[in-house]
Amino acid sequence: MNFSEISKVIELFGKDRGIKKELVVGAIEQAFLVTARKKFGIQGEYEARYNEDDGEIEIFQYKNVVESVKDKIVEIDFDAAKELDDACEVGDQLGIKIEDPHFNRVDIQTAKQIIFQKMRDAERELLFADFKHREGELITGIVRRYERGNVIVDLGKADAVMARREVIYGETFKPGDRVQAYLSEVVMTNRGPEIRLTRTSPMFLVKLFETEVPEIQDGTIEIKAAAREPGHRAKIAVYTVDRDIDPVGACVGMKGSRVQNIVNELQGEKIDIVKWHDDIEVFVRNALAPSEITSININQEEHSLDVITEEDQLSLAIGRRGQNVRLAAMLSGWNVNIISKTKLQEKVQLAVDNLMQLDGLNEASAQVLVHSGIMSIVDLSATEVADIQSMLSLQAEDAQKIITIASEGVENPEIANEPEEEAEIVSASAVPSARMSMIKKTGMESDEDGDGDKFSDAERRLREELAAFKLK
């Protein structure tokens, strides 16, 4: 069957749109196969072939060779079959070319719709493949328009979407503006591939540093972690095994040129560059700079740090609206509790006073118990005998007596079971995102398990936008 537009269709999709010729030919053949079945009967067996030499679509109908025909659609009698093929025998299946299928306008239109639908599907798959491997890269495009608050960015071959929440607070774009962003993911939707961009992810900050700092590109300096409150403040931890290189200084650049370029790109976001250390105490001290830390107590079981500062360093350690301590917690992945030395002493004294309400417990013993973590009469009443023995070097009977007195004190309404007031503690915690922990220097290799854990949208956004991201 001559169909003059077929070769043009193949050329159009093959050259102009980059779709392989085999896919186009396969789509055309399947389109006319479907059309033939609708026209000649779905119970029949048909085959459509594209004859490249003649530029034809050839349609064959396969029939079984029988002595007596009962169904003309699927059977042909032996004598008629011999006229078509001398070698055929009863029981064979014979392919008969339909010389003129008499396709009408509706049939041709149906075939066209199937062809173009399959070509659209092929284009979507091709587009998806082109951008899927670029996940985790910086990408530049032109702003085209806004759709329901989302920024639509032209990347040349396709449009990408940058959701409102992925835009740095206070940032505005006009159509025609050039914008740089981080390609966070490419997902296939019912409308085709959706390319998602972000400027708020900590990985955007990481990629900007990789672009600006040659030592990061060649692997001399390694980015260990990053945390951001987009548009306000960020921290990034860097490390190098080369003792002759200062990783912080290299990232700052001559007269701050390197980091200033990144600050400008992030709309003035303040960036603290922290020297990473495998000792968590040293690392957190670096992360809380410029505040001076008096001491740090580590609780491995609760994965938390109690940071003690002088009174005049407390506000500096906390930072404006808690940003410094919050980002330090996110950077390290540990819970961080900050308390001034004065407040801690007050808290300890209140706990000692609370325990000394019990008969037979002197101040020295109360001090020992408090420093062992027993902060109230309630805590003491719930402590094991063996623990009291160990803390105060007592016999089992004496230790049991103290616990009994504490238990009676809990029941006594005239005795305060807890200290009168608690010293103020500033606490910040962060849990690194499971998805982002899979990111490597060469790009994103997401496990794409839907983030693994089940979080609400708010929790997921908090993890993605504010949590510290560990890099392998």
Secondary structure as UniProt FT lines:
FT   TURN            4..5
FT   HELIX           6..11
FT   HELIX           12..16
FT   HELIX           21..40
FT   TURN            42..43
FT   STRAND          45..51
FT   TURN            52..55
FT   STRAND          56..66
FT   TURN            72..74
FT   STRAND          75..77
FT   HELIX           78..84
FT   TURN            86..87
FT   TURN            90..91
FT   STRAND          93..97
FT   HELIX           105..132
FT   TURN            133..136
FT   STRAND          138..147
FT   TURN            148..149
FT   STRAND          150..154
FT   STRAND          159..162
FT   HELIX           164..166
FT   TURN            169..170
FT   TURN            175..176
FT   STRAND          178..189
FT   TURN            190..191
FT   STRAND          192..198
FT   HELIX           202..212
FT   HELIX           214..217
FT   TURN            218..219
FT   STRAND          221..229
FT   TURN            230..232
FT   STRAND          233..240
FT   TURN            243..244
FT   HELIX           247..252
FT   HELIX           254..256
FT   HELIX           257..265
FT   TURN            266..268
FT   STRAND          270..275
FT   HELIX           280..287
FT   TURN            288..290
FT   STRAND          293..299
FT   TURN            300..303
FT   STRAND          304..309
FT   HELIX           311..313
FT   HELIX           314..318
FT   HELIX           320..322
FT   HELIX           323..332
FT   STRAND          335..340
FT   HELIX           341..355
FT   TURN            356..357
FT   TURN            359..360
FT   HELIX           363..371
FT   TURN            372..373
FT   HELIX           377..381
FT   HELIX           385..392
FT   HELIX           396..411
FT   TURN            413..414
FT   STRAND          426..428
FT   TURN            434..435
FT   HELIX           436..438
FT   TURN            441..442
FT   TURN            450..451
FT   HELIX           457..466
FT   STRAND          469..470
//
